[in-house]
Amino acid sequence: MAQIKSQIKRIETNEKARQRNVAIRSRIATESKKVRVAVEAGDAAKAQEQLKVAIKLIDKSVTDGVYHRSTAGRKKSALTKLVNSLSK
């Protein structure tokens, strides 16, 4: 266990950040799943609506430092391709 005051504080702030990151990643996973479920159901309108929500969350996660911009781009691209497959 850390003895130095600044290190104790650093451990606490790291844990808060980790919990926040886990919550954000979980929310993105949930919204992405909603998009996939809508696509599987064949509901293009609902899928498009859910896609907008998911993309907004993914973009915000990049500015918060949860995901790297390349990872976020890959996630958005995969979801968009999935939704676009309905229109074909």
Z-matrix of the N, CA and C atoms (Angstrom, degrees):
N
C 1 1.451
C 2 1.527 1 109.44
N 3 1.298 2 115.69 1 140.85
C 4 1.460 3 121.11 2 -178.27
C 5 1.524 4 111.09 3 -66.98
N 6 1.330 5 116.01 4 144.37
C 7 1.460 6 121.86 5 179.51
C 8 1.525 7 111.38 6 -107.88
N 9 1.315 8 115.68 7 -24.36
C 10 1.458 9 120.26 8 -175.78
C 11 1.532 10 109.09 9 -80.91
N 12 1.330 11 116.01 10 135.02
C 13 1.460 12 121.84 11 -174.20
C 14 1.528 13 112.50 12 -58.71
N 15 1.312 14 116.68 13 -43.12
C 16 1.470 15 119.70 14 -178.43
C 17 1.530 16 111.16 15 -67.44
N 18 1.317 17 116.76 16 -33.98
C 19 1.466 18 120.13 17 178.99
C 20 1.529 19 110.83 18 -71.41
N 21 1.317 20 117.02 19 -36.27
C 22 1.473 21 120.84 20 176.42
C 23 1.528 22 109.40 21 -61.67
N 24 1.336 23 115.37 22 -44.45
C 25 1.468 24 120.21 23 178.43
C 26 1.523 25 110.33 24 -63.43
N 27 1.316 26 116.99 25 -40.23
C 28 1.467 27 121.61 26 -179.39
C 29 1.535 28 110.47 27 -63.50
N 30 1.315 29 117.10 28 -40.43
C 31 1.466 30 121.77 29 178.00
C 32 1.527 31 109.98 30 -61.37
N 33 1.338 32 115.87 31 -42.88
C 34 1.470 33 120.47 32 -179.78
C 35 1.525 34 111.37 33 -65.28
N 36 1.326 35 117.31 34 -44.45
C 37 1.466 36 119.86 35 -179.08
C 38 1.521 37 111.16 36 -68.07
N 39 1.332 38 117.39 37 -35.62
C 40 1.468 39 120.77 38 176.91
C 41 1.526 40 111.09 39 -62.83
N 42 1.316 41 116.51 40 -39.38
C 43 1.460 42 120.69 41 -179.92
C 44 1.535 43 110.75 42 -67.40
N 45 1.322 44 116.69 43 -40.14
C 46 1.471 45 120.40 44 177.35
C 47 1.530 46 110.17 45 -62.55
N 48 1.327 47 115.75 46 -43.50
C 49 1.469 48 120.36 47 179.89
C 50 1.521 49 110.43 48 -65.10
N 51 1.331 50 117.15 49 -40.25
C 52 1.463 51 120.78 50 179.26
C 53 1.519 52 110.55 51 -62.12
N 54 1.319 53 117.01 52 -45.00
C 55 1.462 54 120.69 53 179.70
C 56 1.524 55 111.29 54 -63.76
N 57 1.328 56 116.87 55 -39.63
C 58 1.467 57 121.08 56 177.89
C 59 1.526 58 110.17 57 -64.00
N 60 1.341 59 116.85 58 -43.77
C 61 1.462 60 121.47 59 179.74
C 62 1.524 61 111.48 60 -63.55
N 63 1.325 62 117.34 61 -40.90
C 64 1.465 63 121.16 62 178.50
C 65 1.522 64 109.90 63 -62.25
N 66 1.326 65 116.84 64 -42.26
C 67 1.464 66 121.16 65 -179.76
C 68 1.531 67 110.84 66 -63.87
N 69 1.320 68 116.62 67 -42.46
C 70 1.467 69 120.81 68 -179.35
C 71 1.521 70 110.09 69 -66.57
N 72 1.328 71 117.89 70 -44.72
C 73 1.464 72 121.29 71 179.16
C 74 1.519 73 111.42 72 -62.60
N 75 1.317 74 116.19 73 -38.55
C 76 1.461 75 120.80 74 178.81
C 77 1.527 76 110.42 75 -65.25
N 78 1.310 77 116.79 76 -42.22
C 79 1.473 78 121.34 77 179.31
C 80 1.524 79 110.58 78 -63.59
N 81 1.327 80 116.99 79 -41.07
C 82 1.463 81 120.85 80 178.03
C 83 1.523 82 110.46 81 -64.47
N 84 1.325 83 116.51 82 -41.46
C 85 1.469 84 120.33 83 178.47
C 86 1.521 85 110.74 84 -62.49
N 87 1.327 86 116.91 85 -40.47
C 88 1.460 87 121.55 86 179.55
C 89 1.522 88 110.71 87 -64.66
N 90 1.328 89 116.79 88 -45.89
C 91 1.464 90 120.44 89 -179.16
C 92 1.535 91 110.97 90 -67.17
N 93 1.323 92 116.52 91 -35.97
C 94 1.469 93 120.09 92 177.60
C 95 1.522 94 110.27 93 -65.61
N 96 1.314 95 115.76 94 -38.38
C 97 1.464 96 120.04 95 178.39
C 98 1.525 97 110.58 96 -65.16
N 99 1.323 98 117.24 97 -37.83
C 100 1.462 99 121.04 98 177.63
C 101 1.526 100 110.56 99 -61.59
N 102 1.340 101 116.66 100 -37.79
C 103 1.466 102 120.85 101 177.03
C 104 1.520 103 109.37 102 -64.04
N 105 1.339 104 117.21 103 -47.66
C 106 1.469 105 120.74 104 -178.92
C 107 1.522 106 112.02 105 -62.83
N 108 1.327 107 117.12 106 -38.93
C 109 1.464 108 121.04 107 178.91
C 110 1.525 109 110.22 108 -64.75
N 111 1.328 110 117.02 109 -41.87
C 112 1.467 111 121.02 110 179.15
C 113 1.523 112 110.56 111 -64.59
N 114 1.330 113 117.36 112 -38.09
C 115 1.471 114 121.16 113 178.78
C 116 1.528 115 109.85 114 -67.16
N 117 1.319 116 117.04 115 -43.38
C 118 1.461 117 120.54 116 179.22
C 119 1.526 118 111.50 117 -63.29
N 120 1.333 119 116.20 118 -32.67
C 121 1.460 120 120.73 119 178.59
C 122 1.529 121 111.13 120 -77.61
N 123 1.329 122 116.52 121 -14.08
C 124 1.459 123 121.18 122 179.78
C 125 1.513 124 113.87 123 81.51
N 126 1.317 125 117.33 124 16.29
C 127 1.461 126 122.49 125 -178.92
C 128 1.528 127 109.54 126 -92.42
N 129 1.331 128 115.87 127 93.99
C 130 1.470 129 121.22 128 -174.53
C 131 1.528 130 111.97 129 -65.84
N 132 1.323 131 117.37 130 -40.53
C 133 1.464 132 120.40 131 -177.75
C 134 1.530 133 110.82 132 -64.66
N 135 1.316 134 116.07 133 -45.64
C 136 1.474 135 120.41 134 179.95
C 137 1.528 136 110.27 135 -65.80
N 138 1.326 137 116.19 136 -40.43
C 139 1.462 138 120.20 137 179.54
C 140 1.528 139 110.62 138 -62.07
N 141 1.327 140 116.83 139 -42.00
C 142 1.466 141 121.36 140 179.87
C 143 1.525 142 110.42 141 -64.22
N 144 1.326 143 116.01 142 -41.25
C 145 1.458 144 120.95 143 179.47
C 146 1.529 145 110.86 144 -64.94
N 147 1.328 146 116.62 145 -44.89
C 148 1.461 147 121.14 146 179.41
C 149 1.529 148 111.13 147 -66.48
N 150 1.326 149 116.05 148 -33.46
C 151 1.467 150 120.51 149 178.54
C 152 1.518 151 110.61 150 -61.54
N 153 1.331 152 117.04 151 -42.70
C 154 1.466 153 121.09 152 179.53
C 155 1.529 154 110.67 153 -60.19
N 156 1.336 155 115.78 154 -43.11
C 157 1.477 156 120.47 155 179.48
C 158 1.524 157 109.94 156 -63.52
N 159 1.328 158 116.20 157 -45.96
C 160 1.466 159 120.68 158 -177.97
C 161 1.529 160 111.09 159 -63.63
N 162 1.317 161 117.09 160 -44.16
C 163 1.471 162 120.60 161 -179.30
C 164 1.519 163 110.92 162 -63.72
N 165 1.325 164 116.37 163 -39.72
C 166 1.463 165 119.76 164 178.56
C 167 1.533 166 110.66 165 -61.36
N 168 1.332 167 116.26 166 -43.79
C 169 1.465 168 119.95 167 179.19
C 170 1.529 169 111.78 168 -65.98
N 171 1.325 170 116.27 169 -40.73
C 172 1.467 171 120.06 170 179.99
C 173 1.526 172 110.53 171 -63.85
N 174 1.345 173 116.33 172 -43.36
C 175 1.462 174 119.54 173 178.50
C 176 1.530 175 111.27 174 -62.62
N 177 1.315 176 116.41 175 -40.80
C 178 1.466 177 119.79 176 179.57
C 179 1.532 178 110.70 177 -66.13
N 180 1.332 179 116.49 178 -33.98
C 181 1.462 180 119.22 179 179.78
C 182 1.528 181 111.62 180 -65.66
N 183 1.327 182 116.42 181 -28.85
C 184 1.472 183 119.76 182 177.21
C 185 1.525 184 109.73 183 -69.03
N 186 1.323 185 116.82 184 -44.28
C 187 1.465 186 118.93 185 -179.36
C 188 1.526 187 111.41 186 -68.64
N 189 1.334 188 117.04 187 -26.99
C 190 1.461 189 121.07 188 177.16
C 191 1.525 190 112.08 189 -81.61
N 192 1.336 191 117.31 190 -10.39
C 193 1.456 192 120.83 191 178.36
C 194 1.517 193 114.02 192 85.39
N 195 1.329 194 117.30 193 15.75
C 196 1.464 195 120.42 194 179.86
C 197 1.524 196 109.87 195 -78.42
N 198 1.328 197 116.63 196 -45.92
C 199 1.462 198 122.22 197 179.30
C 200 1.520 199 110.35 198 -117.17
N 201 1.318 200 116.36 199 148.35
C 202 1.460 201 121.97 200 171.20
C 203 1.528 202 107.29 201 -72.66
N 204 1.322 203 117.44 202 152.10
C 205 1.469 204 120.11 203 -175.80
C 206 1.525 205 112.49 204 -62.75
N 207 1.321 206 117.98 205 -30.47
C 208 1.467 207 120.51 206 178.22
C 209 1.528 208 111.10 207 -69.99
N 210 1.304 209 115.92 208 -40.20
C 211 1.462 210 120.80 209 177.83
C 212 1.520 211 109.84 210 -63.75
N 213 1.321 212 115.73 211 -43.71
C 214 1.459 213 120.57 212 179.28
C 215 1.528 214 110.46 213 -63.09
N 216 1.324 215 116.54 214 -42.57
C 217 1.460 216 120.64 215 178.96
C 218 1.519 217 111.48 216 -61.89
N 219 1.315 218 116.03 217 -39.85
C 220 1.468 219 120.89 218 178.86
C 221 1.530 220 110.75 219 -64.45
N 222 1.317 221 116.84 220 -42.54
C 223 1.460 222 121.36 221 179.29
C 224 1.527 223 110.77 222 -65.11
N 225 1.332 224 116.73 223 -44.73
C 226 1.464 225 120.49 224 -179.97
C 227 1.518 226 110.65 225 -64.71
N 228 1.315 227 117.04 226 -41.04
C 229 1.456 228 121.62 227 -179.67
C 230 1.524 229 111.49 228 -62.61
N 231 1.324 230 116.69 229 -44.23
C 232 1.463 231 120.94 230 -179.11
C 233 1.521 232 111.12 231 -63.34
N 234 1.333 233 116.55 232 -43.32
C 235 1.465 234 119.96 233 179.33
C 236 1.527 235 111.52 234 -66.73
N 237 1.328 236 116.07 235 -41.20
C 238 1.456 237 120.09 236 179.84
C 239 1.510 238 111.58 237 -64.01
N 240 1.332 239 117.04 238 -42.46
C 241 1.473 240 120.98 239 176.99
C 242 1.522 241 110.61 240 -59.45
N 243 1.310 242 115.86 241 -41.16
C 244 1.462 243 121.47 242 -179.31
C 245 1.529 244 110.64 243 -62.45
N 246 1.332 245 116.31 244 -46.49
C 247 1.462 246 120.60 245 -179.75
C 248 1.527 247 110.39 246 -67.38
N 249 1.319 248 117.21 247 -39.59
C 250 1.468 249 120.39 248 179.87
C 251 1.529 250 112.34 249 -67.00
N 252 1.319 251 117.01 250 -22.90
C 253 1.464 252 119.97 251 179.16
C 254 1.528 253 111.30 252 -67.13
N 255 1.333 254 117.13 253 -20.02
C 256 1.458 255 120.44 254 178.18
C 257 1.519 256 112.40 255 -71.21
N 258 1.325 257 116.51 256 -32.07
C 259 1.466 258 120.08 257 -174.74
C 260 1.534 259 112.43 258 -78.70
N 261 1.325 260 117.55 259 -7.92
C 262 1.456 261 120.22 260 -178.44
C 263 1.502 262 111.82 261 -89.11
